[in-house]
Structure formats: structure tokens, C-alpha cells
Amino acid sequence: MGTHRLTSTRVALKQIPKAMSAQLTREIHHHRRLHHPHVAQLYEVIATENHIWLVTELCSGGELYDYLIEKGRLSEEETRIIFGQLCLAVAYIHDKGVVHRDLKLENVLLDERCRVKLSDFGFTREYERGSFLETWCGTTGYAAPEMLLCNKYLGQEVDIWSLGVILYTLLTGALPFDDDDEMVQKEKIIKAEYEDPEWLSPEARDLLRKLLQREPVKRLSIPQVFKHPFF
């Protein structure tokens, strides 16, 4: 943590060995173009002889993952707020012509007022609407079936699937597709088989079904998510 002298703003500092700078090029390129209330701001990149320093917005609330661990699971009311803010962030980056490809609780930060700040753009990729991507990346528990099958995929749809996984996890406190055996976990994801949380409202369960669709074209778009009765 530090303080930006010109603005007196508290910031977060991330130190990265310069030997890893090639891997950071894409992340920095995309992140510094993004300016949205629910995207963690990248203020500055400083290169020294041995390190690269990323100066970013301070998100003192920590990771959404830790917040959920502390609370167990969230109410539908609180989930609606947090998930809605995350959807706004994802809609924004999609409008900018990029897809995140690693949406997960650990990459969603919270500020001091518990507002969502999307972070970690290491797997972000530019795309043209309707064009296919091929690279497998991200985290297995949040990955879409088509990605695990090594099929070509549409970037927006894999982000939508990951949003469905996040929504399920916020509401239930558990991942929808989880197993100690990674092969079993992948099979569950590919079949889109998850335990239907019957204690949730019909609206929440319906939204989950429409996000966690095995067929990418059947998943809701983010504008459709906001029109869903859950909101």
C-alpha cells in the first residue's frame, strides 16, 4: 500500500520481477484502457532495473472469495447488488471489445464500501463479435464446457458461464461443479450437471439455469440478465 503524491490517494502496489515483464504486456495493455466504477483502476506502471511496479486502486475490502468465506453464503438481496455490479463491469469490458476469460471470486475485489472492482486481466483478449477463440485458459471450476472440450468458443459466452458459476457460489456458498477428482469435475461441467438449490427463490433458480446452459447460444446475454425477474 502507498499514497499517490499528486492526488493524496491511497493506492495498492504490486511488485513483479522484470523477468516476467513479457507475460504482463497484454495485461497492462488492456487494463490501462479500462475506466469504469466497477473495474479496479490501473493508475501507473513503473519500471525499475529489476522490477515492474503496478500502481492500482486500493480495494481494502479484499477478495470477494474471502468475503464469501467469512459470511458462508449471501442473501439474495446482497447477491443482487454484488452480482449486478459485476455484470456491469463485464458488460463494460465486452463493449470495449475484450473478454476476461478468468472470471472467478478471487479476481473480484471489494472497496471499503463493499463495491465490486473487477481485476486481474492476465487472460484478457481482444475479440471481434461473432469470431471464435481457441486458447484454453482460466480456472477449471469456472470454465465453460466448450473450453474444456477444446472447442473453438465465443468469448462473451464463456464469461457468461463464469458469471453463472459466481452467482451460484454467492447464493449457496459452494461451487456448482466441484469434486476432489479434477476429471470428475470436468465431466460435471461438460454435462452442465449441478445440484439445484431448491431453497432459493424460483427467480434465482431460473436465472442460474439460463446462465449455466451447456449450449453457449442458449445462455442469456448481460442485457437479458438485467431484464430477468431476479433483478
C-alpha positions in Angstrom: 0.0 0.0 0.0 1.2 3.5 -0.7 0.0 7.1 -1.3 -0.1 8.8 -4.7 1.6 12.1 -4.0 -0.2 14.2 -6.6 -3.7 13.2 -5.6 -3.1 12.0 -2.0 -5.0 8.8 -2.9 -4.1 5.6 -1.2 -3.1 3.0 -3.8 -2.0 -0.6 -3.9 1.4 -1.5 -5.2 2.2 -4.8 -6.9 5.9 -5.7 -7.4 6.7 -8.1 -10.3 10.2 -9.3 -11.3 11.2 -7.8 -14.6 12.0 -11.2 -15.9 8.2 -11.7 -16.1 7.5 -8.5 -18.0 6.8 -10.2 -21.3 3.8 -12.0 -19.6 2.5 -8.7 -18.3 2.5 -6.9 -21.6 -1.1 -8.0 -22.6 -2.5 -7.5 -19.1 -1.1 -3.9 -18.9 -2.2 -3.1 -22.4 -5.8 -4.0 -21.7 -6.0 -2.9 -18.1 -4.8 0.7 -18.6 -7.6 1.2 -21.3 -10.4 0.3 -18.8 -12.0 3.1 -16.8 -15.2 2.1 -15.0 -16.6 2.4 -11.5 -16.5 -1.4 -11.1 -13.1 -2.1 -12.6 -10.1 -1.7 -10.4 -8.2 1.3 -11.8 -4.6 0.9 -13.0 -3.0 4.3 -12.3 0.6 3.8 -13.3 3.3 1.3 -14.4 6.8 2.0 -13.1 9.8 0.1 -14.4 13.0 -0.1 -12.3 16.2 -2.0 -13.0 14.9 -5.3 -11.6 11.1 -4.9 -11.1 7.9 -3.6 -12.6 5.5 -1.9 -10.2 1.8 -1.7 -10.9 0.1 1.1 -9.1 -3.6 0.3 -8.8 -6.7 1.4 -7.0 -6.7 0.3 -3.4 -9.5 -2.3 -2.7 -9.4 -2.5 1.0 -12.4 -4.9 1.2 -10.2 -7.7 -0.2 -11.3 -10.5 -2.5 -14.9 -11.5 -2.9 -13.7 -15.0 -2.2 -12.6 -14.1 1.3 -15.8 -12.1 1.9 -17.9 -15.1 1.0 -15.8 -17.5 3.2 -16.5 -15.2 6.1 -20.2 -15.0 5.5 -20.8 -18.6 4.3 -23.3 -17.5 1.7 -25.0 -14.3 0.7 -28.7 -13.4 0.8 -30.4 -12.9 -2.5 -30.7 -9.2 -1.7 -27.0 -8.8 -1.2 -26.2 -11.1 -4.1 -28.4 -9.0 -6.4 -26.3 -5.9 -5.6 -22.8 -7.5 -5.9 -23.7 -9.7 -8.9 -25.3 -6.7 -10.6 -22.2 -4.6 -10.2 -20.0 -7.4 -11.5 -22.3 -7.8 -14.6 -22.0 -4.0 -15.2 -18.2 -4.4 -15.2 -18.3 -7.4 -17.6 -20.7 -5.6 -19.9 -18.3 -2.7 -20.0 -15.3 -4.7 -21.0 -17.3 -6.6 -23.6 -18.4 -3.2 -25.0 -14.7 -2.3 -25.2 -14.1 -5.4 -27.4 -12.4 -7.6 -24.8 -13.3 -10.7 -22.9 -11.9 -11.5 -19.4 -11.7 -15.3 -19.6 -10.8 -15.8 -15.9 -13.8 -14.5 -14.0 -13.8 -16.0 -10.5 -14.3 -14.9 -6.9 -10.6 -14.3 -6.4 -10.5 -11.8 -9.3 -13.3 -9.7 -7.9 -12.2 -7.2 -5.3 -14.2 -5.0 -2.9 -13.5 -1.5 -1.9 -14.1 -0.1 1.6 -17.9 0.3 0.8 -18.2 -3.2 -0.5 -18.4 -2.1 -4.1 -17.2 -4.5 -6.8 -13.9 -3.9 -8.6 -13.1 -6.4 -11.3 -9.4 -7.2 -11.5 -6.7 -9.4 -13.0 -6.7 -9.1 -16.7 -3.9 -11.6 -17.4 -6.1 -13.7 -19.7 -8.0 -10.8 -21.3 -8.2 -10.9 -25.1 -9.5 -8.7 -27.8 -12.2 -10.2 -29.9 -14.5 -9.4 -32.8 -18.2 -10.1 -32.2 -19.0 -13.4 -33.8 -15.4 -14.5 -34.1 -14.1 -17.6 -32.3 -11.2 -18.0 -29.9 -9.3 -21.2 -29.3 -6.9 -20.8 -26.3 -7.7 -22.8 -23.1 -7.2 -20.5 -20.1 -8.7 -19.6 -16.8 -9.7 -21.8 -13.8 -11.3 -25.2 -14.2 -14.2 -24.7 -11.7 -15.3 -21.6 -13.6 -14.5 -22.8 -17.2 -17.3 -23.3 -19.7 -17.9 -26.7 -21.2 -16.8 -25.7 -24.7 -13.5 -24.6 -23.3 -12.9 -27.8 -21.5 -13.8 -29.7 -24.7 -11.1 -27.7 -26.5 -13.6 -26.4 -29.0 -13.5 -23.0 -30.6 -15.6 -20.7 -28.4 -17.1 -17.2 -28.4 -15.5 -15.0 -25.7 -18.6 -13.4 -24.3 -20.4 -16.8 -23.8 -17.5 -18.2 -21.7 -17.6 -15.1 -19.5 -21.4 -15.5 -19.1 -20.9 -19.1 -18.0 -18.4 -18.0 -15.4 -20.8 -15.4 -14.2 -23.3 -18.2 -13.7 -20.8 -20.1 -11.6 -20.1 -17.0 -9.5 -23.9 -16.4 -9.0 -24.4 -20.0 -7.8 -21.5 -19.8 -5.4 -22.6 -16.5 -3.9 -26.1 -17.9 -3.3 -25.1 -21.3 -2.0 -21.6 -20.9 -0.6 -20.3 -23.7 -2.8 -19.2 -24.2 -6.4 -21.8 -25.8 -8.7 -19.3 -28.1 -10.2 -16.9 -29.3 -7.6 -15.0 -32.6 -6.9 -11.7 -33.6 -5.5 -11.1 -35.6 -8.7 -10.5 -33.0 -11.5 -11.6 -35.4 -14.2 -15.0 -35.9 -12.4 -15.3 -32.2 -12.0 -14.7 -31.6 -15.7 -17.3 -34.3 -16.6 -19.8 -32.4 -14.4 -19.1 -29.2 -16.2 -19.2 -30.7 -19.6 -22.6 -32.2 -18.8 -23.7 -29.0 -17.0 -24.9 -31.2 -14.1 -25.2 -29.3 -10.8 -27.4 -29.7 -7.7 -30.4 -27.5 -8.0 -30.6 -25.4 -4.7 -34.4 -25.8 -4.0 -34.3 -23.4 -1.1 -33.6 -20.4 -3.4 -36.4 -18.4 -4.9 -37.8 -19.5 -8.3 -36.3 -16.4 -9.9 -32.8 -17.2 -8.7 -33.0 -20.8 -9.7 -34.3 -19.8 -13.2 -31.5 -17.3 -13.7 -29.0 -20.0 -12.8 -30.4 -22.4 -15.3 -30.3 -19.8 -18.0 -26.7 -18.9 -17.4 -25.4 -22.4 -16.8 -26.6 -23.7 -20.2 -24.4 -26.3 -21.9 -25.1 -24.8 -25.3 -23.4 -21.3 -25.5 -26.1 -19.8 -27.7 -28.8 -20.6 -25.1 -27.1 -18.6 -22.4 -28.6 -15.2 -21.5 -26.7 -12.1 -22.6 -26.0 -9.5 -19.9 -28.8 -7.1 -21.1 -31.1 -10.1 -20.8 -29.8 -10.8 -17.3 -30.8 -7.4 -16.1 -34.3 -7.9 -17.5 -34.7 -11.2 -15.7 -37.2 -11.2 -12.8 -34.3 -11.9 -10.3 -33.5 -8.2 -10.7 
